[in-house]
């Protein structure tokens, strides 16, 4: 199935009514309202909003890429929309019935080769659609300001796992986990974290807050205050994906992070230029009193370089992909 919806020329003409080139939610909504009746006649009420949303995204991408004159709605988009609608309607049940599973990826201390802690991540195992990777559910939930439910579920799952490890007499490793900028707007994320930490008898130095670099580009003052609030409560705050955006040095100037996680893109192209950048990031971070983690470590050569460069922690498939708790302890036996 493939439908022509709206031509790019028509959409571009619409955007030219405005002074700037940036597509905003308000302009998108206005465009929806102007042309919703047309979509309704073509597809009926049940499909029109979903189809129209995907058509608009595809048209906007076509304009940016300058490689198409028509936006299409096809089977691939239909499937993505179906999953997106499913995720938004089932997120509460997914948390309640543990369709959302907690996976852990280890961070290895580069100097002593021991497990230092883990990043706690979420994977959606759906009874209908099977395994859903984060890109299938996180963006939809974030756009709908409901991703806090996933973030809180991750911490809740870690609390339950910590309780299990305590009963078994095993050492409880610290974790880092991501929060979204929208978490700060959609709920009292500070209180939710504090309540979970207290409920499971965790200490604040076992729970580290990760914030992605991209989240720091918007509402900067609010994010500065958020980082400070977490510090005031006694939590470490980590910057995720350092170097993936355009404002990394400004971020280090404006925010006080305990750890920066160097984006895996620097190891993906493992040439002399990338090595120089990573080496100097580690040196600069050390002078600022910030510890460093490098993501995407896949080879022994990369690990040896990070050790020489002075990086503190390594994370990647060289040690383990994200895995459930029981698999983690099997894989980490040499590092405990």
C-alpha positions in Angstrom: 0.0 0.0 0.0 1.4 3.4 -0.9 -0.5 6.8 -0.9 0.5 10.2 -2.2 -0.6 12.6 0.5 0.7 16.2 0.0 3.3 17.5 -2.3 6.4 19.0 -0.9 5.8 22.2 -2.9 2.5 22.6 -1.3 3.9 22.1 2.2 6.9 24.5 1.5 4.4 27.1 0.3 2.6 26.8 3.6 5.9 27.2 5.6 6.8 30.3 3.6 3.9 32.1 5.3 6.2 32.3 8.3 9.3 34.4 8.8 11.6 31.6 10.0 12.4 28.2 8.6 12.0 26.2 11.9 9.0 23.8 12.0 7.3 24.3 15.3 4.5 22.2 17.0 2.1 25.1 16.6 2.6 25.4 12.9 2.3 21.6 12.5 -1.0 21.7 14.4 -2.3 24.6 12.2 -1.4 22.6 9.1 -3.2 19.6 10.5 -6.3 21.6 11.1 -6.3 23.2 7.7 -6.1 19.8 5.9 -7.6 17.3 8.2 -10.9 17.2 6.3 -9.0 16.1 3.2 -7.2 13.3 5.1 -10.6 12.3 6.6 -12.2 11.9 3.1 -9.3 9.8 1.8 -8.8 7.4 4.7 -11.7 7.6 7.2 -11.5 8.7 10.8 -9.7 5.6 12.2 -6.6 6.1 10.1 -6.5 9.7 9.2 -4.7 11.2 12.2 -2.0 8.5 12.2 -1.5 8.7 8.5 -1.5 12.4 8.5 1.2 12.6 11.2 3.5 10.3 9.4 2.9 12.1 6.1 3.9 15.4 7.7 7.1 14.0 9.2 8.0 12.4 5.9 7.3 15.6 4.0 9.4 17.6 6.4 12.3 15.1 6.0 12.0 15.3 2.2 12.4 19.0 2.3 15.5 18.8 4.6 17.0 16.1 2.4 16.0 17.8 -0.9 15.7 14.4 -2.6 12.0 14.0 -3.1 8.9 15.9 -4.3 6.2 13.7 -2.8 5.7 12.4 0.7 4.4 8.8 1.0 2.6 6.7 3.5 3.6 3.1 3.0 3.5 -0.3 4.9 6.7 0.5 6.8 5.2 3.8 8.1 1.9 2.0 8.8 3.7 -0.6 11.0 5.6 2.1 12.8 2.4 4.0 13.5 0.7 0.9 14.7 3.5 0.2 17.2 3.5 3.9 18.3 -0.2 3.9 19.0 0.2 0.6 20.8 3.0 1.9 23.0 1.1 5.0 24.0 -2.0 3.1 24.9 -0.2 0.2 26.7 2.6 2.0 28.6 0.8 1.6 32.0 0.2 -2.1 31.5 3.7 -2.6 30.2 5.0 -1.2 33.5 2.5 -3.0 35.6 2.9 -6.4 34.0 6.7 -6.1 33.5 6.7 -6.1 29.7 9.4 -3.5 30.4 12.5 -5.5 31.4 15.5 -4.0 33.1 18.8 -4.8 31.4 22.3 -3.9 32.7 25.4 -2.9 30.8 28.6 -3.0 32.8 31.1 -0.2 33.2 34.6 -1.6 33.8 37.2 0.3 35.8 40.1 0.6 33.3 42.8 0.5 35.8 41.9 -2.5 38.0 39.7 -4.4 35.4 36.8 -4.7 38.0 33.1 -4.1 37.6 32.6 -0.5 38.8 28.8 -0.2 38.2 26.2 -0.7 35.4 24.0 1.4 33.3 20.4 0.3 33.8 18.4 0.3 30.6 14.8 -0.6 29.5 13.8 -3.2 26.9 10.1 -3.7 26.0 9.2 -7.4 25.5 5.7 -7.1 24.1 3.2 -10.1 24.0 2.1 -9.0 20.6 5.1 -7.4 18.9 7.9 -9.2 20.6 11.2 -7.4 21.4 10.9 -3.6 21.0 14.2 -1.7 21.0 14.2 1.7 22.7 13.9 3.6 19.4 10.5 1.9 19.0 9.0 3.3 22.2 11.2 6.0 23.8 10.6 8.8 21.2 6.8 8.3 21.2 6.6 8.4 25.0 9.0 11.4 25.1 6.9 13.3 22.6 3.8 12.5 24.8 5.6 13.4 28.0 5.2 9.9 29.4 8.8 8.7 29.2 9.1 9.4 32.9 7.0 6.2 33.4 9.9 4.2 31.8 12.6 6.0 33.7 10.8 5.5 37.1 10.2 1.9 36.2 13.9 1.4 35.5 14.8 2.7 39.0 12.0 0.6 40.5 13.4 -2.5 38.8 16.8 -1.8 40.1 15.4 -1.4 43.6 13.8 -4.9 43.3 17.0 -6.4 41.9 19.0 -4.8 44.8 16.6 -6.3 47.3 17.1 -9.7 45.7 20.9 -9.4 45.7 20.8 -8.3 49.4 18.8 -11.4 50.3 21.3 -13.6 48.5 24.2 -11.9 50.3 25.6 -10.5 47.0 27.2 -7.1 46.6 24.9 -4.5 45.2 26.5 -2.6 42.3 25.7 1.1 41.7 23.8 2.1 38.6 23.4 5.1 36.3 20.1 5.6 34.5 18.7 8.2 32.1 16.1 10.8 32.8 14.5 12.9 30.1 14.1 16.7 30.1 10.3 16.0 29.9 10.5 14.1 33.2 11.1 17.5 34.9 7.9 18.8 33.4 5.6 15.8 33.6 6.1 14.8 37.2 8.1 15.6 40.4 10.9 13.4 39.3 13.0 14.3 42.4 10.4 13.0 44.8 9.8 9.9 42.7 13.5 9.0 42.8 13.8 9.8 46.5 10.8 7.7 47.3 12.2 4.7 45.4 15.6 5.0 46.9 14.1 5.1 50.4 11.6 2.2 49.7 14.4 -0.2 48.7 17.0 0.9 51.3 19.4 2.3 48.6 21.9 5.0 49.3 22.2 8.0 47.0 25.7 7.1 46.0 24.3 3.9 44.4 22.1 5.9 42.0 23.6 8.2 39.4 21.5 10.4 37.1 22.3 10.5 33.4 21.2 13.4 31.3 21.9 13.4 27.5 23.7 16.3 25.9 20.8 17.0 23.6 18.5 17.6 26.6 20.7 20.4 27.7 20.1 22.5 24.6 16.6 23.4 25.6 15.3 25.2 28.7 18.9 25.7 29.8 18.2 27.5 33.0 15.7 24.8 34.0 18.3 22.2 33.4 21.0 24.1 35.3 18.6 24.2 38.2 17.8 20.5 37.8 21.4 19.5 37.9 22.0 21.6 41.0 18.9 20.2 42.7 20.1 16.6 42.2 23.5 17.6 43.6 21.8 19.2 46.6 19.9 16.0 47.2 23.2 14.0 47.2 23.2 12.4 43.7 25.9 12.3 41.1 24.8 13.7 37.7 26.4 12.3 34.6 26.4 13.8 31.1 25.5 11.2 28.5 26.6 11.2 24.8 29.3 13.9 25.3 30.5 15.1 21.9 27.4 14.1 20.0 26.0 17.6 19.8 27.2 21.1 18.9 27.6 22.6 22.4 29.8 20.2 24.4 32.3 22.8 25.6 29.5 25.3 26.5 27.8 22.5 28.5 31.0 21.9 30.5 31.2 25.6 31.2 27.6 26.0 32.3 26.9 22.7 34.1 28.7 20.9 36.8 28.9 17.2 36.0 30.5 14.4 38.1 31.1 12.2 35.0 30.9 12.6 31.2 30.3 9.7 29.0 32.2 10.1 25.7 29.9 9.2 22.8 30.7 6.0 20.9 31.0 7.9 17.6 34.6 8.6 18.6 35.5 4.9 18.7 33.4 4.0 15.7 35.9 5.8 13.4 39.0 4.8 15.3 41.6 6.9 13.6 44.4 9.3 14.8 42.1 12.3 14.7 39.5 10.5 16.9 42.2 9.4 19.3 43.5 12.9 19.6 40.1 14.2 20.5 39.4 11.5 23.0 42.8 11.9 24.6 42.3 15.6 25.1 38.7 15.2 26.4 40.1 12.9 29.1 42.9 15.3 29.9 40.5 18.3 30.1 38.0 16.4 32.2 40.7 15.4 34.6 41.7 19.0 35.0 38.1 19.9 35.7 37.7 17.2 38.3 35.3 15.2 36.1 35.6 11.4 35.6 35.2 9.9 32.1 33.5 6.9 30.6 33.9 5.9 27.0 31.0 4.2 25.4 31.1 1.7 22.5 34.3 -0.1 23.4 34.4 -3.2 21.2 38.0 -4.2 20.8 41.1 -4.7 23.0 42.9 -2.1 20.9 40.3 0.5 21.8 40.5 -0.5 25.5 44.3 -0.3 25.6 44.2 3.1 24.0 41.6 4.4 26.6 43.9 3.1 29.4 46.8 5.1 27.9 44.6 8.2 27.4 43.6 8.2 31.1 39.9 7.4 30.7 38.4 6.0 33.9 35.7 3.6 32.8 34.9 1.6 29.7 31.5 0.4 28.5 30.8 -1.7 25.4 30.4 -5.1 23.8 34.0 -6.0 24.6 32.7 -6.8 28.1 29.0 -7.3 27.6 25.9 -6.0 25.8 23.0 -5.0 27.9 21.7 -8.1 29.6 19.3 -9.2 32.4 20.6 -9.5 35.9 21.1 -13.3 35.9 23.2 -13.1 32.7 25.1 -10.1 34.0 26.6 -12.1 36.9 27.7 -14.9 34.6 29.4 -12.5 32.2 31.0 -10.5 34.9 32.5 -13.4 36.9 36.0 -12.5 35.7 35.5 -8.8 36.7 34.1 -9.3 40.2 
